[in-house]
Amino acid sequence: MSKKMIMMIVPVLLVVLGGVYMFVLKPAPAPVDEKALAKEPAGIYTITEPFVVNLADTTERRFAKVGVALQYSELSAALFGGAGHGSAADAVVIPEEPEVRDIIISTLQERTAHELATKKGRVEVKEMIVKRINKETELKIIEVFYTEFAVQ
């Protein structure tokens, strides 16, 4: 073979071998571990308006005024405008906010003033809110924080 022929074959062979590696031999990227991302905190979204709801008391009218912030996971960061790791997601309005507000209101309205007066009752409400939001919306919430809480 002539030197000129070798000079033409070597680059073509390198391109072919590179293509084989890229499309056949290169390992596939590791699959995204959604369970891990659902537990990894990405940021906190504060619902700006507090909730004022009637409680489930039957003997007298009782009300609760509750402010809420949601700690969302990495899995939901894109739904919050891609804000994560402490970014200010508060400037963003999530499309699911009406559903989230409805879940919080209905969860609070199922409780009595006596239940909300106990730490156990307030924790149960938080857990129920997280469970319902994660089940009924696309959001994956890790924790609920009360930013204000009053029962009257």
C-alpha positions in Angstrom: 0.0 0.0 0.0 1.2 3.4 -0.7 1.8 6.0 1.9 -1.0 8.2 0.4 -3.5 5.4 0.7 -2.6 4.8 4.4 -3.0 8.5 5.1 -6.6 8.3 3.7 -7.6 5.1 5.4 -6.4 6.0 9.0 -8.7 9.0 9.5 -11.7 7.1 8.0 -10.9 4.1 10.3 -10.7 6.4 13.3 -14.1 8.0 12.5 -15.7 4.6 12.1 -14.2 3.3 15.3 -15.4 6.4 17.2 -18.9 5.9 15.8 -18.9 2.3 16.9 -17.9 3.3 20.4 -20.5 6.1 20.6 -23.4 4.0 19.4 -22.5 0.5 20.5 -19.9 0.2 23.2 -20.4 3.4 25.3 -22.2 2.5 28.5 -25.7 3.9 28.9 -26.1 6.7 31.5 -27.2 5.6 34.9 -31.0 5.7 35.3 -32.3 8.6 37.4 -33.2 7.4 40.9 -36.6 9.0 41.3 -36.9 7.8 44.9 -33.7 9.4 45.9 -34.6 12.7 44.1 -38.0 12.7 45.8 -36.3 12.8 49.2 -33.6 15.3 48.3 -34.6 18.8 49.3 -34.4 21.4 46.6 -36.0 24.5 48.1 -38.9 26.0 50.1 -42.0 27.5 48.5 -44.0 29.8 50.8 -47.6 30.2 50.0 -48.0 34.0 50.5 -51.6 34.1 51.7 -52.4 32.4 55.0 -55.4 30.1 55.2 -58.4 31.1 57.3 -60.7 28.0 57.6 -63.7 26.9 59.6 -62.9 23.9 61.8 -64.8 20.7 62.3 -66.1 21.6 65.7 -69.8 21.0 66.1 -70.6 22.7 69.4 -69.4 26.2 68.4 -67.8 27.9 65.4 -64.0 27.7 65.6 -61.5 29.1 63.1 -57.9 28.5 62.2 -55.5 30.9 60.5 -52.5 29.0 59.2 -49.6 30.1 57.0 -47.8 27.3 55.2 -44.4 26.8 53.4 -43.6 23.6 51.4 -40.2 22.0 51.2 -40.1 20.5 47.8 -37.8 17.8 46.4 -35.3 17.8 43.5 -37.8 15.8 41.6 -40.2 18.8 41.7 -37.6 21.6 41.3 -38.5 22.1 37.6 -42.2 22.6 38.5 -41.1 25.5 40.8 -39.4 27.3 37.9 -36.2 25.2 38.2 -35.3 27.0 41.4 -33.5 24.8 43.8 -31.0 24.7 46.6 -32.3 27.7 48.5 -33.2 29.8 45.5 -36.0 32.2 45.8 -38.9 30.2 44.5 -41.4 32.5 46.2 -41.5 34.7 43.1 -42.9 31.8 41.1 -46.5 30.7 41.1 -46.8 27.0 40.6 -49.5 25.7 38.3 -50.7 23.3 41.0 -51.2 26.0 43.6 -55.0 25.9 43.4 -55.0 22.1 44.0 -52.4 22.5 46.8 -54.5 25.3 48.5 -57.6 23.1 48.2 -55.8 20.1 49.8 -54.5 22.3 52.7 -57.9 23.8 53.3 -59.8 20.5 53.3 -57.2 18.9 55.5 -57.5 21.7 58.1 -61.3 21.7 57.9 -61.4 18.0 58.9 -59.8 18.8 62.3 -61.3 20.3 65.5 -59.8 23.1 67.5 -58.9 20.6 70.2 -57.0 18.4 67.7 -55.0 21.4 66.4 -54.2 22.6 69.9 -52.0 19.6 70.4 -48.5 19.0 68.9 -49.6 15.6 67.8 -52.6 17.0 65.9 -50.5 19.7 64.2 -47.9 17.1 63.1 -50.7 14.7 61.8 -52.1 17.6 59.7 -48.6 18.2 58.2 -48.2 14.5 57.4 -51.6 14.3 55.8 -50.9 17.4 53.7 -47.6 16.0 52.4 -49.2 12.6 51.7 -52.2 14.2 49.8 -50.1 16.6 47.8 -47.7 13.9 46.7 -50.6 11.6 45.8 -53.0 14.1 44.1 -50.5 16.4 42.3 -47.3 16.1 40.3 -45.4 17.8 43.1 -43.2 15.8 45.5 -43.2 17.6 48.9 -40.8 16.5 51.7 -42.1 18.7 54.5 -44.7 21.2 55.5 -43.7 24.2 57.7 -46.2 26.4 59.5 -45.2 30.0 59.1 -48.1 31.1 61.3 -50.7 29.2 63.3 -53.7 30.5 65.3 -56.9 28.8 66.4 -59.8 30.8 67.7 
